[in-house]
Amino acid sequence: MIVVLSFFVVLFPTELAAQGEAAVPFLLISSSPDGNGWGGMGTAVAFDNPMATIANPAQLGLFGMRNFFSASTYTEKTDWLKLFNVPNLNYNVYGLSLGVNLAEQFEFPLPVSIGAGYSHIRLNLGDFIRTNSSGQEIGRFSAFETSEQFSVGVGLDVHAKLSIGWNFKKIVSSLSPIGTAMEIGAGRAEPSATDFGLMAQFPVFDIAAALSDSRVTITSIVEPLLDFTFGYARSNMGDKVKYIEAAQTDPLPRNATIGLSVELGFVTKVNERKWKILTFTLAREAADLLIVRKPGGTIEYQSGLGDIAFFKHVVRGELSDDDRANLHKGWQFNFGEIVYLRGGSFSESPNFGNRNYSTSGFGLHLNGIFKLIDAVSASPIESDVLAFIRDHIDIQYDHAGYSDHEILGGTKFNALNLVIR
């Protein structure tokens, strides 16, 4: 069991050492491959991918405004901490989301949408051999940790788009089938936790058009786009975690994240559907592990945003040597809703972690190809099947990778996402 527990130190060595000790630190791993491509975004950028709900459950309220269904899975398990060459040490995620716009589908008197989702995380910690005092093998076991998220969200579209959501987590941490020499029982814990999230989108030119009854145009068919998105999430709220002895507990890794993104570019309409011809998005998110160890060994949770300074960290993107918060920065170019290029970084201050790495990634989306065909074709698609796919189906592939870090460098994420609108 001691061997397995040692991996907690290398999973998030600096984030946990920065402010205290926490159990199940795998909950802090950024899950979504599209968000991982640009610095680990997930709180202040809206995604169709249900994995983004893990970072901010408010994603579901926005999802329901424009989509009915989405299902996503890693195409291959992510090799985690490859540097250590531990057999079967990997990370895998899948999920699905359901959404409905009540005003559009049922003529509900309020512009409300709802969403529900499920996601599953599994971190295999490796395969291990049990030996007796003489060094003889007496058994083998696999250590693992899982988290199931049951998610709900509600959105309100009043030109500005507002959303609120919750994740309800069922966590299993199975480190060993037995205790240490001084412990009786299995090294297993099954805590529960909740997440809470908020998101707000402000499509500037759409709001201006609604207020003035006229639209800003560049040409007769092309309009400018300027959207701001704000997000906040508070995750892993719940009781302390115990494995064997009730008196020996560790806190959940309660975390606060707040962020802001801005998207600008050019849009047009194809068959009455908005088509983003070319856009650029810039995003920043700051996060803080809300755990502080007091003199005497007691642990307390911080309130509010903890050590996050919104204007310093998010707006200005600055991080001082003594800041406890960490900073995600990212960007994305979208070319016709077909190709998405992404880049970003994660950084911590030298005095509180100094874990820094770069990210990159790309996405390929099927639906943008149909919009391009419609835009350049002299006649519309006549096939009923192709027309249905054009109007309602999108298949997305996303890839992301970490670099410039001695332990996490070379980590890769790949996923497929099916969206039905």
C-alpha positions, -999 to +999 in steps of 0.1 A: +000+000+000+029+023+008+041+019-028+008+029-042+004+059-019+037+071-031+022+079-065+000+106-049+032+126-045+040+125-082+004+129-094+001+165-083+033+171-062+033+208-062-004+216-061-009+196-030+023+207-013+015+243-020-013+246+006-019+213+023-025+176+019-056+162+001-069+128-007-079+116-042-059+143-061-068+126-094-099+148-093-077+177-102-067+163-136-081+182-165-102+157-184-114+173-216-090+169-246-104+200-264-099+221-232-065+205-225-052+217-259-054+253-247-041+253-211-067+231-195-097+253-201-131+242-190-147+268-167-149+299-189-152+284-224-184+267-237-180+232-251-203+206-267-181+179-252-197+163-221-163+159-205-162+197-200-191+193-175-166+177-152-148+210-149-179+232-148-214+216-145-229+249-158-218+238-192-250+218-193-273+248-192-256+263-223-255+228-239-293+225-237-298+258-256-284+243-288-281+205-285-301+174-277-274+148-271-237+144-269-215+113-262-177+114-259-150+089-251-112+087-251-101+068-283-073+054-262-063+055-226-039+083-217-006+070-204-001+088-171+034+096-158+051+076-185+085+086-170+080+061-142+073+031-164+046+017-141+026-011-158-011-002-164-008+034-151-033+052-172-063+076-173-096+072-191-128+092-193-162+090-211-195+108-207-228+118-222-251+148-221-288+154-228-303+188-234-336+204-243-345+240-251-379+242-234-389+274-252-382+260-287-394+225-282-425+230-260-433+267-263-424+272-227-432+308-217-396+314-205-364+310-226-352+282-204-331+252-213-321+222-191-294+196-193-285+163-176-253+143-179-232+114-167-194+111-169-169+085-156-133+089-147-109+061-141-073+064-131-055+030-130-026+034-105-008+003-117-003-034-111+015-044-079+030-076-063+024-085-027+053-102-009+059-117+025+087-109+049+110-132+030+103-115-003+082-143-018+053-133-039+020-140-022-004-122-045-010-094-070-034-065-071-044-035-092-049-001-076-073+023-091-095+054-085-128+063-101-153+091-100-188+091-114-205+124-120-242+128-123-248+163-136-277+188-140-278+223-154-303+251-162-298+278-187-316+311-194-313+329-228-322+365-224-298+376-252-271+372-225-269+335-218-268+325-182-263+290-167-260+272-134-252+236-127-242+209-102-222+177-103-229+149-078-199+127-074-195+091-063-158+084-058-139+052-052-103+051-042-090+015-040-053+016-031-047-019-017-067-050-007-050-050+027-037-024+051-001-020+063+014-041+090-002-019+117-036-016+100-065-040+097-088-037+066-085-027+030-070+005+017-103+016+002-124+048+005-157+057-011-164+094-004-190+116-022-187+152-033-205+179-051-195+206-076-212+239-083-208+261-114-219+293-130-214+305-166-225+337-185-221+344-222-224+379-236-227+380-274-221+417-278-234+422-314-264+400-308-273+420-277-268+453-295-290+441-324-318+431-300-316+465-283-314+486-315-334+464-339-306+466-364-275+445-370-239+455-375-226+441-408-193+440-427-208+430-460-243+420-470-238+385-456-209+387-431-212+401-396-186+407-369-185+385-338-175+395-303-185+372-274-174+373-238-178+342-215-174+342-178-172+311-157-169+301-120-167+266-105-163+253-069-155+216-069-150+186-046-171+199-017-178+171+008-166+152+038-131+142+046-118+109+033-109+079+054-094+046+043-090+024+074-088+044+107-117+069+112-093+092+131-069+093+101-086+114+075-076+137+047-096+164+030-111+163-004-092+185-029-117+214-028-109+237-056-121+271-069-117+282-105-127+314-122-121+326-157-129+348-187-127+343-224-132+365-254-140+353-290-138+376-320-142+369-357-165+368-386-199+349-390-225+344-417-256+323-421-259+292-442-295+278-445-305+300-416-277+285-394-249+305-380-215+297-394-183+310-378-161+316-408-130+326-388-127+332-351-100+336-325-106+330-288-083+340-259-090+326-224-076+327-189-086+308-158-071+310-123-076+281-098-068+276-062-068+246-039-088+258-010-068+238+017-046+255+043-027+236+070-027+255+103-001+253+130-006+220+149-015+201+118-052+211+115-066+216+080-091+243+071-109+252+038-107+287+026-139+305+016-147+324-016-120+324-042-093+316-018-060+332-029-073+341-064-071+378-074-095+381-103-081+412-119-044+403-113-046+366-123-075+365-149-077+399-164-040+408-164-027+373-165+000+380-139+015+355-114+039+367-086+065+345-069+044+343-037+010+336-053-007+304-042-031+303-071-022+287-105-029+301-139-042+286-171-038+306-204-050+295-238-060+304-273-078+289-302-082+296-339-113+283-356-113+279-394-148+275-407-159+252-378-138+225-395-102+229-381-094+242-346-058+250-336-051+254-299-022+263-276-017+274-240+001+270-207-002+261-171+019+279-145+025+281-108+046+305-088+082+294-079+075+295-042+043+275-044+049+246-068+066+259-099+049+233-120+049+248-155+042+232-188+029+241-223+000+226-241-011+223-278-039+206-296-063+205-325-098+196-333-116+184-365-154+188-369-176+172-395-204+197-394-183+226-406-176+207-439-213+206-447-216+243-439-187+250-463-203+229-490-236+247-486-219+281-487-200+274-520-226+251-537-250+265-563-277+241-552-287+227-518-281+191-507-310+171-520-305+138-502-327+135-471-300+115-452-273+141-460-296+169-452-304+154-418-267+149-411-260+185-422-286+199-399-284+177-368-252+157-366-216+166-358-187+143-352-157+158-335-121+146-329-099+163-304-062+159-296-041+176-269-006+172-255+016+185-227+052+196-233+081+214-215+078+194-183+101+166-171+072+144-157+041+155-176+057+162-209+046+138-236+012+132-220-015+130-248-053+130-248-075+119-277-113+117-279-142+114-302-174+133-296-208+127-312-233+157-311-269+157-321-286+191-324 
